[in-house]
């Protein structure tokens, strides 16, 4: 498997994302004179239609922005927030399903009681307010039109549908959308979702709590979930100062606390002097052990850390040096469509990371996440926006790509295509290595000498994340790279 989509040009901007229509929507905004933030908002709006397992108005996101006018870098936390109150005597608010990942079956809890307060569209509106140049209703117009015209299901999207089939077919309304003839929409089938278009248009002009969408959310939650009107009204997006570190002379900006991803990536990168795979694996193991023991700065990761199975990435840069990296998640979806509006709320309270005791999640709290939108400012003045989906593997994917680009001076295409590895440390401190194919036999021998427990994957796989990146070089070239592991796609504004 090689990188699927690479775009190189001299033009206004470039978008890298998890679906071709997602990238197209962002590029169209750039073509019409919008900046990188405008393009990212349009792309994420389209992802709600084209990547419904991964992105939804019912989820949350983090966005890293570099302002091309002054070079400042900012992180917006628009992630989900736990309910202020824990409801009791809920009627069928939560149940267990199993997702089939091929090599394993994984349990998930779904239902209205697994939903935390969404933040995605409040976050997009805040990005538009502070950095945008195009009205929000114009930014969602392409996605809204596509919900009515219909889109073609891709092989990758069908694969994701099959993995979470019990969630997409959990209720009659969901089955009408995702399995209208009794079987899941196949690759090549047309999907129309006009209710989602209505939701996008409403959320482009008002906050969730003040819209008919918010009213429908509370209706779904009534008697079956924990969210109330106050949760939607009181939800706030938060601007935070990024974690900024030096990696071989480049300034790397990472997602700060309470998110965990940036702190974990920083811990790994700080140990590296090269991109040798054994050195990287040992550094990942040391980070995992430090996290397990809550050692050093990782001891500040007090909130439950969500690993996310349903996550997508949009990366954009423009010719003025503005860059935007957005990582979004809906968990896997709670199995029930918001009545009349064609999207699922998140099921993040059903994640074992947050709710290991089923009902013991913390009240009124911003949850932590592995998501780590990243911006790199290179020594020569180039700027790269990147990020990844991939649950706990986000930290290893970001560490691998950043190290290759900054330490080795590798181009972004080769850095993303390079063989990946991931190390987990269990509760007893035992390490387990997962490894993609393609390493030199000597390197594999050296890894085997360090890691007793390992799993060799036959192909490069979505398990190892999907790093989508966009870079502006100092000579004006703009390069977008989509990761084949997650059907990555790119589009430039004159493409």
N, C-alpha and C positions, 0 to 999 in steps of 0.2 A: 504494500500500500504506500502510495506517495501522496504528497500534498495535492489536493484536488483542484484548488483554485488559487491562481496567483495573478494579480493585476499590477502592471507597471505603466506609469504614464507621467506626462507633464501636464497637470490640469488642476481643477479646483479642489478636488478631494477624492477620498476613496473610503469604501466601507467593507469590512469583513464581518461575516455573520454566519449563522447556522442554517440558513436557507437562502436560495437564490432570490426569492421574492422579498425576503427581509432586507437583503443587501440592495436590491433594486429600489425599494422604497426610500432608503436613505440616500442613494445616489441621485434619485430624481430631485430631492430637496436641494442637494448640493448644486445640481445643474441649474436650478431656478434661483440660485443666489443665496441659499441658506448656509449657515456655518455647520461645523462638525456636531455641535450640540443639537441643533435643529434636526440634522440628519439622523442622529442616534435616536431621538424621540420618535421620528417617523418609522425607523427600522424596528424598534421595540414594539410599537403599535401593530405593525404588520406581523411580528413574531407571535403576537397573541392569537392570530388566525392560523399562521403557517406552522407554528411550533406549539400547539395547545398542551402537549404533555409537559412542556418545559417553561412556558411563559403564559401569564394570564393576568387580567386586571385584578384577580383575586389573590395575587401573590405579592412579593416584595422584591427590592433590588438595591444594589449599591452602584454609584456612579462616580468615577474619577474624571475630573475635568482639568485640563490645562488651558488657561486663558491666553490665547495668542497675542493679546494686546499688551500684556505686562509680564507674561511668563509665570504667573502664580498658579499653584496647583491646589485643588480643593476636592474633598471627598464628601459626597452626599449619601447619608444613610436614610434610605427609604425602605428599610426592611420591616418585616412583620413584627408586631408587638403583642404580647400576651394579654388576654382579657383582664379587665379590672376586677371582675368578680367570677367566682367559680359557681356555676349554676348547679342545682341539685335536682334529683328526680327527673332527669332528662328522659324523654321518650324516644328510644331507638336513635340516639345521637351518635353512636360510634359502633363500628363492627370491624371484624378482621377479614382481610382478603390476602391472597398470595399472588405475587408477581413472579413470572417465569423468565429468568435471565439466561436460560439455556443450561449453563453449568450448575445453576443453583435456583432454588425457589425461595423468595424472601417475603416474610409477612409484613403487611402494612395495615394500619388502622385508618379507616376512612369514615366519613359522615360529618354532619354539621358540628359535632362536639370536638372535632380535630382541627378546627379553623381558628387561626390567630388573626388579629386585625391587619388587613391588607394595607400596603403603602405604595404600590407601584405607581398608580396614576397621580396620587398626590406628589410623588417624587418627580414624575415627568413634568408636571405643572410647575414645580419649583425650579427645575432645571431651565424650563422655558422662561420663567420670570427673571431669573438672574443672568442667564447667558444666551438666551435665544434671540432670534431676530425675525422669526416667522410666527404668526398666531397659531395657537394650539389646534384650532379647528382645521386649519389648512394642513397641519402636520399629520393628522389622523385620516385625512380625506382619502388617501390612496388605499389604506387598509380597510376603511369603511366600505369603499366601493368594491373591493375584492371580496368582502364577506357576502355581497349580493350577487356578484358575477360568478363567484366560485373559483376555487383553486384545485389544481391536480395534486393528488396525494403522491409523494415521492416514495421510493423504496425505503429510504431511511425512516421517514415518518411512519410508514406501515410497520416497520420493525419495532419502533417504539410503541405503537398501538398494541402490538401483540404482547409485548412485555407487560404492559399494564392493562391488558384486556379486562380483568375483573373490575378495575376502577372505571373504565370507559363504558362498561355495560352494567354498572351497578344499579341504575335506575331507569325507568322507562324513557324519560326525556333524554338521558345520555345515550341510550340505545338508538333513539330516533336520529340523533346527530351522527354518532360514530359507527353504528351498525344498522343502517336503515332497512336492510333486507335480511336481518338476522345474523349477518356475519360482518366482521369489521371491514371498513372501507379498504379496498385493496389498492396497491400501487397502480396509478393511472386513473383511479376513480375521481370524480368531482365532488368536492365538499363545499356546500354553501351554508353560511351561518349569519343570516341577516340580523338576528337578535344581538350578536356581538357587535355588528356595525352600529346598531342603535346605542349600545353601551359606550362604545368609543366616542361617538359624537356627543353624548351627554357628559362624559367625563372630561372631554376637552374644554368644556365651558364652565364647569363647576366642580367643587370637591365632592368626593364620594358621599359624604354624609348629607350633603345638600341636594342630592340628585335622586331621581327615581330608581337608579341602580342601587343606591344605599338603602332605600326603602325595601327593595326586593331582597337585599342581603339580610336585613334585620328580620324580614318575614321568614326566610329560610332558617334563621337561627332561633326563632321564637319557640321555646319549649323543647328544642332539640340541640341547641348549641349554647355557647357561653357569651357570645358577643351581644352587646346592647348598643343602643344609640350613642351613649356616652363614649364608648370605645371608638366609634367612627369620628365623633365630634372632636374628641381630645387627641386624636392621633396627630403627631408632629413629625415632619422630616427634620433631620439634624445635619447641619454642616460640621464636619470635623477636619482637623489638621491631619494630613496623611502621615504615616510612618515614612521617613525619607532616609535612605542609606546610600552609601557610596559603594559601587561595585566596579572595580577596575577603572575608576575615574568617571563612570556614569552615575547620574543621580536617578535612583529608582524609588518611585513613590508607590506605597502599598496601603492596603486597607487597615485602618487603625482599630484599636479597641473601641467598643466591646467585641467587634468581629475578631475571629481568631486567625483567619487566613494570612493576613499581613504579618502578624507577629511570628507565625510559624515559618513563613517564607524567609523573613529576615534572619531568624535563628539558623536556618539551613545555609543561606548565602554567606553569612558571616564566617562559616567554617571552611569555605571553599577557597583554594588557591589555584585550582584548575577545574576542568570539566571531565576529568577522569571518572568513569562510571563507578568505580569502586569507592573513590573519595566521595562522590555524590551519595551513593547508597549508605555509606557510613554516616555521613552528615544527616541524612534523612532519619536514620535510626536514632542518632543522638537527639534530634529534635523530638522524635516521638517519645523517647525516654524522659526528656526534660518536661514534656507536656504531661506525661503520666505522673511524674513526681511533683508537678507544679513548681518546677525549679526556675530560679532567675526571673526574668521578665515574663516568662510564660505562666508564672504563678498568678499573674493578674487576670488570667482568662477564667473568671469565676462563673460567668453565665454558661448554661448548657450550649455546647457547640453543635450546630446542625450541620450534617454532612451533605444533605441534599442528593437525591437521585435525579430530580427534574430541574435542570439548570441550563441556561443558554447564555451566549455572549454576543455582544455587539461592540465593535471597535471602529472608530472613525477618526481620521485626521483631515484637515483642510490645508489649503495653500498658505494660509496666514499663521499656521502653527498652532491653531486651536485643536485640541485632541479630546476625545470623549470615549471612555471605556465603561460600559454598563454590563454588569452581570445580574441576571434576573432568575428568580425561582418561584415555582408554585408548589414545592414539594412534589407530590405526584397528582394532586387534585383530590378533593374530598368525595368525589363520586356523584355529586348532585349539581346540576346546572342551576345557576341563579335564574329564577323564573322569568322567562321572557327575554333574557339577555345572553344566552348562549355561551357562558363560561363557567368554570368551576372555581370555587374558592379553594384556598390552600388546605392541605391536611397536615400542616407542620406541627401542630400539637400532638399528632399521632406518631411523630418520629420518636424512636426509642432514645435518641440522644437527649431529647427535651423531656420526655415523659416516660422514663423507664418503669415507673410504678403505676402507670395508667391513672392519671388524675392528679398527679403531684407536681405539675409544672408551676413555675413561679408566677405570681400575679403581677400584672401591670409592669412588664419589664421588656426592654428591647432584647431580643434574642441574639446570640452570637452565631457566627456563620463561618464556614470555610471559604466562602466566596472572596475573591481578591482581584478586583479590577486594578490594573497596573498601568502606570505611565513611566516611560524611561526617557530621560533627557541625556543624550549622548554627548561626549566631549566635543564632537565636531559640530554640535548644534542641531543634529537630527533629533526627531521626536518619534517615539513609538508608543502606541496605545495597544494594550493586549489584555487578555483575561481568558478564563477557561471555565467550562462546566466540569463535572466529574466527581462530585462527592468529596471524600477525603483525599482523592488523588489530585485535587486542584493544587494543593501545596507542592506536590512533587512535579506536576506539569509546569507550573509557573517557575519554580526553582530551576528546572532543567533548561527551559527556554531562555530565561534571563541570564543564566550563567553562560550559555553558549553565545548569546549575542554580545554580552558585555565583556566576559573574560577572554573568549576565543575570537571575538570580532566576527562571528559567524553571521551570514545573512539570515534574515528572518525566515525565509523559505526553508533553508536547510535546518535551522534550529528547531522549527516546528516538526519537520519530518523525521528528525533524529530519533533513534530508539529510546523508549522511555522505560523507567523502572519506578517502582513504588515500594516503600517499606512501611509496614504497620508494626506497632509494638502493642502486645496484648496486656491485659491487666497484671500479668505475672512478670512482665518485662521481657518476654520472648519476642524475637523479631521474625518477621515473615516477609520475604522478598517476592514481588511479582515482577516479571520481566518480559518485555517484548522481544521478538526475534531480531536478529541483525547484528549483534555484537560479535567482535572478534573472539575466536575460541580461547585465546589467552585471557581475555577479559572475563569470559564466562568461568574459566577455571579459577581465577582470582576471586570472583564473587562467590563461587561455591565454597571456597575455603573460609569465607567470612560468615556466610549465611547458610545454616543447615536446612532451614525450612524455606523452600522456594517453589514458585509455580511458574513454569515457562509457557507463555502464551504462543499459540501457533501463528497468529497474525497480529498486526497492529490493530488495537481495538478501542472502541469508545469508552471502555472501562478506564483507560488512562487519560481521559479528559479530551477536550477539544479546544485547543488554543487558537483563537482567531485574532489576527494582529493587523494593524495599519501603521505605516511609517512614512514620515515626511523627511526626505534627505535634504541636506543643505543646498544642493544644486536644484531643488525644486521637484525632483522625482518623488512620486507618491506610490507606495507599494502596499498592496493588500494581500494577505495570505489567509486562506480558509483551511482549517484542519480537516483532512479526509476522514479522520477517526469519527467525526461527528458531522459529516456531510457539509463541510465548510464551503462558503461561497463568497465571492467578492464582486464588487462593481465600482467603477469609477464614474465620475460625473459626466465624462464625455464618451463613455463606453456604450 
